[in-house]
Amino acid sequence: MSDTPPRFLYIDDDPGLCRLVQKGLERRGYHVLTAHDGADGIAILGRERVDVVALDHYMPGQDGLATLSAIRELPNPPPVVYVTGTQEGSVAIAALKAGASDYVLKSAEGEFITLLEAAVSQAMHTVRLRRAKEDAEAELRASRDRFEALAAERALLMREVNHRVGNSLQIIAALLHLQASASPNDDVKSALAAANRRVMAVAQVHRRLYTSDDLHAVALDQYLTALVDDLRSSADVGDASLLSLEAEPVELDPDKAVAVGVVVTELVLNAMKHAYPDGRGPIRVRLERDSADRVRLAVEDDGVGRSDQPFAAGRSAQGLGRMIVRAMATKLNAEWGQDETHTGMRVVLSFDLEPNAQRHAAA
């Protein structure tokens, strides 16, 4: 209890009992106000701070239940202990249903003061608990709102970072394209064009992230769709049947998605360059689940399948494209190699999904 005495209002039309309650509770540390009818009590509550009220049932004019109803309609009303001299249980039940915290049977004996003080103390304790609970819930809501605001701000900043990184990578790709266009050397043009496509594969991931609601996972099937469209456009392959994609819905960590995109870019560029020496033919990209937690990626063509292709079985690890694919496969912790049963060239990677991506997909 604080240093300020609890303020108690007793409403009763019996002046003698009012004096008895006042003396009894003031000796127990309460500051006691009294009123002789309901209207007077309501008036006191309108101008005074009161921690708890006790009121009599039988009063002229406005009885206890009517007064209780009027108190309950006040803003932030204090708890009310109902006092009745009748032994009828229906009165107590009606009072409790109307919002009273407790009830006490009235008498002029000392036991009444003891019972009243116990009921008043319990009512104040209940109010303190309720208000403490409300304050804790309000603080919890405020903390949650602050957390959500910080999370939203962080997500906004991450989108802005991805937007700027994507823009920077697009500028780099544009510079590579300009440099390739300005070079008279065909080998240089080819190398710069390949570098341009590698940069765009990475930029496409950041483009996906800053337009997505989820900054922690990339929809790999949608990403590969956009990537294959970019490769088709940059290679001037208008016919979608010449460079096609079949992809099941899969979500992957952004860093791993970059690795997959670079692998697809390298394998498609290799097929475009080596598979059909006399012209163009179909190149297919497939992404499918081996199981709930494992994915298989394949890039294949129906070309010559010559043993001197950079990704052919038995070739050494020399060559930039093969080195890049090997590095990205290591990042994915993937098993990879050539499917020797396929006519033409078919390179397959198989890797596990991250646990967080599995949970996200399951949700």
Secondary structure by P-SEA (a helix, b strand, c coil): cccccbbbbbbcccaaaaaaaaaaaaaaccbbbbbccaaaaaaaaacccccbbbbbcccccccaaaaaaaaaacccccbbbbbbccccaaaaaaaaaacccbbbbbcccaaaaaaaaaaaaaaaaaaaaaaaaaaaaaaaaaaaaaaaaaaaaaaaaaaaaaaaaaaaaaaaaaaaaaaaaacccaaaaaaaaaaaaaaaaaaaaaaaaaacccccccaaaaaaaaaaaaaaaaacccccccbbbbbcbbbbcaaaaaaaaaaaaaaaaaaaccccccbbbbbbbbbbbccccbbbbbbbbccccccccccccccccccaaaaaaaaaaaaacbbbbbccccccbbbbbbbbccaaaaaaaac
